Amino acid sequence: MTKFKVANIHCENCANTIKNALGDEYGEIKVDLSVEPRVVSVNLDGKDEAKFKEELDDLGFSVIGKI
């Protein structure tokens, strides 16, 4: 799994927004709400990492680093 530190995720509703918007294209997406900044985990399986980050940004959630 690829893990990203992501800004602007505040609650379970934010996490669900990400999962619902991107889950069909990227499969299972996990959002760890217990850490700050939040961590989003996704199995990109050769998919375009830059595109995933751009789509997160379009939803209002900025990637601030990769773990």
MOPAC internal coordinates of N, CA, C and O (Angstrom, degrees):
PM7 1SCF
backbone

  N    0.0000 0     0.00 0     0.00 0    0    0    0
  C    1.4538 1     0.00 0     0.00 0    1    0    0
  C    1.5229 1   109.47 1     0.00 0    2    1    0
  O    1.2310 1   121.14 1   -37.18 1    3    2    1
  N    1.2930 1   115.42 1   142.82 1    3    2    1
  C    1.4520 1   121.87 1   174.74 1    5    3    2
  C    1.5205 1   107.41 1   -95.55 1    6    5    3
  O    1.2310 1   120.61 1   -45.12 1    7    6    5
  N    1.3380 1   116.45 1   134.88 1    7    6    5
  C    1.4606 1   120.95 1  -177.34 1    9    7    6
  C    1.5234 1   110.27 1  -119.50 1   10    9    7
  O    1.2310 1   121.71 1   -44.13 1   11   10    9
  N    1.3327 1   114.34 1   135.87 1   11   10    9
  C    1.4556 1   121.66 1   179.65 1   13   11   10
  C    1.5198 1   110.22 1  -125.63 1   14   13   11
  O    1.2310 1   120.59 1   -38.62 1   15   14   13
  N    1.3344 1   116.48 1   141.38 1   15   14   13
  C    1.4603 1   121.41 1   168.52 1   17   15   14
  C    1.5256 1   106.16 1   -84.78 1   18   17   15
  O    1.2310 1   120.94 1   -51.58 1   19   18   17
  N    1.3419 1   115.81 1   128.42 1   19   18   17
  C    1.4636 1   120.09 1  -172.35 1   21   19   18
  C    1.5283 1   110.44 1  -130.43 1   22   21   19
  O    1.2310 1   120.97 1   -46.05 1   23   22   21
  N    1.3266 1   115.75 1   133.95 1   23   22   21
  C    1.4687 1   122.05 1   179.04 1   25   23   22
  C    1.5261 1   110.72 1   -89.60 1   26   25   23
  O    1.2310 1   121.17 1   -19.73 1   27   26   25
  N    1.3176 1   115.37 1   160.27 1   27   26   25
  C    1.4674 1   124.85 1   172.71 1   29   27   26
  C    1.5220 1   114.94 1    75.62 1   30   29   27
  O    1.2310 1   119.61 1  -169.70 1   31   30   29
  N    1.3346 1   118.35 1    10.30 1   31   30   29
  C    1.4603 1   120.19 1   172.93 1   33   31   30
  C    1.5217 1   105.88 1   -91.73 1   34   33   31
  O    1.2310 1   120.88 1   -64.28 1   35   34   33
  N    1.3367 1   115.93 1   115.72 1   35   34   33
  C    1.4588 1   119.61 1  -173.54 1   37   35   34
  C    1.5201 1   114.06 1  -108.57 1   38   37   35
  O    1.2310 1   120.02 1   152.71 1   39   38   37
  N    1.3363 1   117.56 1   -27.29 1   39   38   37
  C    1.4597 1   118.83 1  -170.61 1   41   39   38
  C    1.5289 1   110.34 1  -156.09 1   42   41   39
  O    1.2310 1   121.41 1     1.51 1   43   42   41
  N    1.3245 1   114.90 1  -178.49 1   43   42   41
  C    1.4599 1   121.48 1   179.09 1   45   43   42
  C    1.5311 1   111.46 1   -61.80 1   46   45   43
  O    1.2310 1   119.91 1   146.23 1   47   46   45
  N    1.3262 1   117.77 1   -33.77 1   47   46   45
  C    1.4693 1   120.01 1   177.80 1   49   47   46
  C    1.5245 1   111.32 1   -63.63 1   50   49   47
  O    1.2310 1   120.50 1   140.48 1   51   50   49
  N    1.3307 1   116.65 1   -39.52 1   51   50   49
  C    1.4698 1   120.47 1   176.19 1   53   51   50
  C    1.5283 1   109.77 1   -62.66 1   54   53   51
  O    1.2310 1   120.69 1   134.84 1   55   54   53
  N    1.3326 1   116.28 1   -45.16 1   55   54   53
  C    1.4639 1   121.10 1   179.45 1   57   55   54
  C    1.5270 1   110.18 1   -60.33 1   58   57   55
  O    1.2310 1   120.26 1   136.56 1   59   58   57
  N    1.3253 1   117.12 1   -43.44 1   59   58   57
  C    1.4625 1   120.90 1   179.78 1   61   59   58
  C    1.5210 1   111.91 1   -66.11 1   62   61   59
  O    1.2310 1   120.02 1   146.08 1   63   62   61
  N    1.3213 1   117.57 1   -33.92 1   63   62   61
  C    1.4660 1   120.99 1   176.33 1   65   63   62
  C    1.5239 1   109.93 1   -59.37 1   66   65   63
  O    1.2310 1   120.66 1   134.74 1   67   66   65
  N    1.3302 1   116.34 1   -45.26 1   67   66   65
  C    1.4685 1   121.35 1   179.33 1   69   67   66
  C    1.5233 1   110.34 1   -64.38 1   70   69   67
  O    1.2310 1   120.48 1   130.59 1   71   70   69
  N    1.3249 1   116.68 1   -49.41 1   71   70   69
  C    1.4691 1   121.16 1  -177.76 1   73   71   70
  C    1.5264 1   111.14 1   -61.16 1   74   73   71
  O    1.2310 1   120.23 1   135.74 1   75   74   73
  N    1.3270 1   117.16 1   -44.26 1   75   74   73
  C    1.4673 1   120.76 1  -177.98 1   77   75   74
  C    1.5253 1   112.13 1   -69.49 1   78   77   75
  O    1.2310 1   120.10 1   142.37 1   79   78   77
  N    1.3259 1   117.42 1   -37.63 1   79   78   77
  C    1.4634 1   120.80 1  -177.21 1   81   79   78
  C    1.5246 1   112.57 1   -75.71 1   82   81   79
  O    1.2310 1   120.24 1   144.68 1   83   82   81
  N    1.3315 1   117.15 1   -35.32 1   83   82   81
  C    1.4641 1   120.19 1  -171.52 1   85   83   82
  C    1.5253 1   114.22 1  -114.50 1   86   85   83
  O    1.2310 1   120.00 1   171.13 1   87   86   85
  N    1.3163 1   117.60 1    -8.87 1   87   86   85
  C    1.4613 1   121.44 1  -175.36 1   89   87   86
  C    1.5150 1   114.45 1   -61.87 1   90   89   87
  O    1.2310 1   120.04 1   141.46 1   91   90   89
  N    1.3322 1   117.54 1   -38.54 1   91   90   89
  C    1.4655 1   119.76 1  -179.41 1   93   91   90
  C    1.5229 1   111.58 1   -62.66 1   94   93   91
  O    1.2310 1   120.73 1   141.89 1   95   94   93
  N    1.3153 1   116.21 1   -38.11 1   95   94   93
  C    1.4706 1   120.43 1  -177.53 1   97   95   94
  C    1.5257 1   112.50 1   -82.21 1   98   97   95
  O    1.2310 1   120.26 1   143.00 1   99   98   97
  N    1.3407 1   117.10 1   -37.00 1   99   98   97
  C    1.4628 1   120.52 1  -171.49 1  101   99   98
  C    1.5256 1   114.01 1  -111.26 1  102  101   99
  O    1.2310 1   119.52 1   178.77 1  103  102  101
  N    1.3173 1   118.52 1    -1.23 1  103  102  101
  C    1.4612 1   120.80 1  -179.92 1  105  103  102
  C    1.5181 1   111.17 1    78.61 1  106  105  103
  O    1.2310 1   121.18 1    29.75 1  107  106  105
  N    1.3204 1   115.34 1  -150.25 1  107  106  105
  C    1.4606 1   120.10 1  -176.26 1  109  107  106
  C    1.5266 1   111.37 1   -64.22 1  110  109  107
  O    1.2310 1   121.39 1   -50.70 1  111  110  109
  N    1.3113 1   114.95 1   129.30 1  111  110  109
  C    1.4614 1   122.25 1   176.60 1  113  111  110
  C    1.5157 1   107.12 1  -123.75 1  114  113  111
  O    1.2310 1   120.67 1   -52.32 1  115  114  113
  N    1.3197 1   116.33 1   127.68 1  115  114  113
  C    1.4619 1   121.37 1   178.77 1  117  115  114
  C    1.5225 1   109.00 1  -108.47 1  118  117  115
  O    1.2310 1   120.94 1   -40.62 1  119  118  117
  N    1.3288 1   115.80 1   139.38 1  119  118  117
  C    1.4582 1   121.60 1   177.58 1  121  119  118
  C    1.5241 1   107.65 1  -124.96 1  122  121  119
  O    1.2310 1   120.66 1   -62.94 1  123  122  121
  N    1.3284 1   116.35 1   117.06 1  123  122  121
  C    1.4668 1   121.75 1   179.43 1  125  123  122
  C    1.5227 1   108.97 1   -89.67 1  126  125  123
  O    1.2310 1   121.18 1   -72.40 1  127  126  125
  N    1.3306 1   115.35 1   107.60 1  127  126  125
  C    1.4615 1   120.75 1  -178.84 1  129  127  126
  C    1.5222 1   112.34 1   -88.87 1  130  129  127
  O    1.2310 1   120.15 1  -179.61 1  131  130  129
  N    1.3370 1   117.32 1     0.39 1  131  130  129
  C    1.4681 1   120.40 1  -176.21 1  133  131  130
  C    1.5218 1   112.93 1   -89.54 1  134  133  131
  O    1.2310 1   120.11 1   174.27 1  135  134  133
  N    1.3215 1   117.39 1    -5.73 1  135  134  133
  C    1.4681 1   120.86 1  -179.53 1  137  135  134
  C    1.5233 1   109.57 1  -122.90 1  138  137  135
  O    1.2310 1   121.20 1   -20.37 1  139  138  137
  N    1.3225 1   115.30 1   159.63 1  139  138  137
  C    1.4656 1   121.65 1   179.07 1  141  139  138
  C    1.5188 1   107.48 1  -130.90 1  142  141  139
  O    1.2310 1   117.13 1   -57.54 1  143  142  141
  N    1.3168 1   123.07 1   122.46 1  143  142  141
  C    1.4564 1   124.55 1    -2.08 1  145  143  142
  C    1.5264 1   111.10 1   -68.11 1  146  145  143
  O    1.2310 1   120.78 1   -20.25 1  147  146  145
  N    1.3058 1   116.11 1   159.75 1  147  146  145
  C    1.4632 1   122.16 1  -179.15 1  149  147  146
  C    1.5246 1   109.82 1   -64.26 1  150  149  147
  O    1.2310 1   121.28 1   -27.90 1  151  150  149
  N    1.3361 1   115.15 1   152.10 1  151  150  149
  C    1.4585 1   120.57 1   179.78 1  153  151  150
  C    1.5276 1   108.99 1  -115.58 1  154  153  151
  O    1.2310 1   121.28 1   -53.12 1  155  154  153
  N    1.3253 1   115.15 1   126.88 1  155  154  153
  C    1.4607 1   122.27 1   176.55 1  157  155  154
  C    1.5216 1   107.09 1  -108.31 1  158  157  155
  O    1.2310 1   121.04 1   -54.08 1  159  158  157
  N    1.3422 1   115.62 1   125.92 1  159  158  157
  C    1.4606 1   121.75 1   179.61 1  161  159  158
  C    1.5229 1   109.21 1  -114.02 1  162  161  159
  O    1.2310 1   121.13 1   -45.07 1  163  162  161
  N    1.3213 1   115.44 1   134.93 1  163  162  161
  C    1.4633 1   120.85 1  -178.67 1  165  163  162
  C    1.5237 1   108.64 1  -149.69 1  166  165  163
  O    1.2310 1   120.54 1   -35.22 1  167  166  165
  N    1.3249 1   116.57 1   144.78 1  167  166  165
  C    1.4520 1   121.21 1   175.94 1  169  167  166
  C    1.5248 1   107.13 1   -95.06 1  170  169  167
  O    1.2310 1   120.64 1   -79.24 1  171  170  169
  N    1.3183 1   116.37 1   100.76 1  171  170  169
  C    1.4636 1   120.58 1  -174.92 1  173  171  170
  C    1.5247 1   113.11 1   -74.86 1  174  173  171
  O    1.2310 1   119.38 1   156.61 1  175  174  173
  N    1.3270 1   118.79 1   -23.39 1  175  174  173
  C    1.4695 1   122.05 1   176.39 1  177  175  174
  C    1.5225 1   113.32 1    43.03 1  178  177  175
  O    1.2310 1   120.57 1  -129.67 1  179  178  177
  N    1.3207 1   116.51 1    50.33 1  179  178  177
  C    1.4546 1   120.82 1   177.90 1  181  179  178
  C    1.5171 1   114.63 1    82.14 1  182  181  179
  O    1.2310 1   120.23 1   177.34 1  183  182  181
  N    1.3246 1   117.16 1    -2.66 1  183  182  181
  C    1.4637 1   119.50 1   177.14 1  185  183  182
  C    1.5219 1   109.06 1   -71.61 1  186  185  183
  O    1.2310 1   121.09 1   -18.28 1  187  186  185
  N    1.2892 1   115.53 1   161.72 1  187  186  185
  C    1.4598 1   122.65 1  -174.58 1  189  187  186
  C    1.5302 1   111.34 1   -70.96 1  190  189  187
  O    1.2310 1   121.01 1   -68.76 1  191  190  189
  N    1.3306 1   115.67 1   111.24 1  191  190  189
  C    1.4672 1   121.40 1   179.37 1  193  191  190
  C    1.5252 1   111.47 1   -61.53 1  194  193  191
  O    1.2310 1   120.39 1   138.49 1  195  194  193
  N    1.3174 1   116.87 1   -41.51 1  195  194  193
  C    1.4644 1   120.59 1  -179.37 1  197  195  194
  C    1.5304 1   110.63 1   -62.58 1  198  197  195
  O    1.2310 1   120.48 1   141.95 1  199  198  197
  N    1.3281 1   116.69 1   -38.05 1  199  198  197
  C    1.4670 1   120.58 1   179.07 1  201  199  198
  C    1.5259 1   110.23 1   -65.85 1  202  201  199
  O    1.2310 1   119.86 1   137.96 1  203  202  201
  N    1.3292 1   117.87 1   -42.04 1  203  202  201
  C    1.4639 1   121.24 1   178.23 1  205  203  202
  C    1.5249 1   110.30 1   -60.48 1  206  205  203
  O    1.2310 1   120.71 1   134.12 1  207  206  205
  N    1.3280 1   116.26 1   -45.88 1  207  206  205
  C    1.4649 1   120.46 1   179.85 1  209  207  206
  C    1.5305 1   111.03 1   -63.47 1  210  209  207
  O    1.2310 1   120.32 1   140.45 1  211  210  209
  N    1.3177 1   116.99 1   -39.55 1  211  210  209
  C    1.4659 1   121.30 1   178.54 1  213  211  210
  C    1.5335 1   110.67 1   -64.80 1  214  213  211
  O    1.2310 1   120.62 1   139.17 1  215  214  213
  N    1.3257 1   116.42 1   -40.83 1  215  214  213
  C    1.4637 1   120.04 1   179.57 1  217  215  214
  C    1.5298 1   110.81 1   -66.80 1  218  217  215
  O    1.2310 1   119.89 1   142.04 1  219  218  217
  N    1.3324 1   117.81 1   -37.96 1  219  218  217
  C    1.4681 1   120.65 1   174.28 1  221  219  218
  C    1.5245 1   109.84 1   -60.72 1  222  221  219
  O    1.2310 1   121.00 1   135.47 1  223  222  221
  N    1.3208 1   115.69 1   -44.53 1  223  222  221
  C    1.4639 1   120.73 1  -179.82 1  225  223  222
  C    1.5330 1   111.16 1   -62.24 1  226  225  223
  O    1.2310 1   120.58 1   140.17 1  227  226  225
  N    1.3254 1   116.50 1   -39.83 1  227  226  225
  C    1.4637 1   120.69 1   178.16 1  229  227  226
  C    1.5290 1   111.50 1   -61.50 1  230  229  227
  O    1.2310 1   120.58 1   151.11 1  231  230  229
  N    1.3393 1   116.49 1   -28.89 1  231  230  229
  C    1.4664 1   121.50 1   177.74 1  233  231  230
  C    1.5276 1   112.00 1   -81.35 1  234  233  231
  O    1.2310 1   120.84 1   171.50 1  235  234  233
  N    1.3468 1   116.01 1    -8.50 1  235  234  233
  C    1.4635 1   120.13 1   179.48 1  237  235  234
  C    1.5134 1   114.41 1   100.38 1  238  237  235
  O    1.2310 1   120.51 1  -168.23 1  239  238  237
  N    1.3371 1   116.63 1    11.77 1  239  238  237
  C    1.4608 1   121.79 1  -179.38 1  241  239  238
  C    1.5296 1   109.07 1  -117.21 1  242  241  239
  O    1.2310 1   120.48 1   -66.63 1  243  242  241
  N    1.3214 1   116.69 1   113.37 1  243  242  241
  C    1.4650 1   121.61 1  -174.05 1  245  243  242
  C    1.5175 1   111.61 1   -92.74 1  246  245  243
  O    1.2310 1   120.98 1   -50.95 1  247  246  245
  N    1.3343 1   115.73 1   129.05 1  247  246  245
  C    1.4626 1   120.64 1   173.95 1  249  247  246
  C    1.5199 1   107.62 1   -74.73 1  250  249  247
  O    1.2310 1   120.81 1   -53.50 1  251  250  249
  N    1.3359 1   116.05 1   126.50 1  251  250  249
  C    1.4651 1   119.81 1  -179.41 1  253  251  250
  C    1.5192 1   112.28 1  -111.99 1  254  253  251
  O    1.2310 1   120.51 1  -179.08 1  255  254  253
  N    1.3264 1   116.63 1     0.92 1  255  254  253
  C    1.4525 1   119.52 1   177.23 1  257  255  254
  C    1.5090 1   111.28 1   171.22 1  258  257  255
  O    1.2310 1   121.57 1   -15.76 1  259  258  257
  N    1.3139 1   114.59 1   164.24 1  259  258  257
  C    1.4583 1   121.91 1   178.10 1  261  259  258
  C    1.5210 1   107.58 1  -115.29 1  262  261  259
  O    1.2310 1   120.79 1   -38.80 1  263  262  261
  N    1.3068 1   116.10 1   141.20 1  263  262  261
  C    1.4675 1   120.28 1  -179.60 1  265  263  262
  C    1.5159 1   108.58 1  -100.46 1  266  265  263
  O    1.2310 1   120.10 1   180.00 1  267  266  265

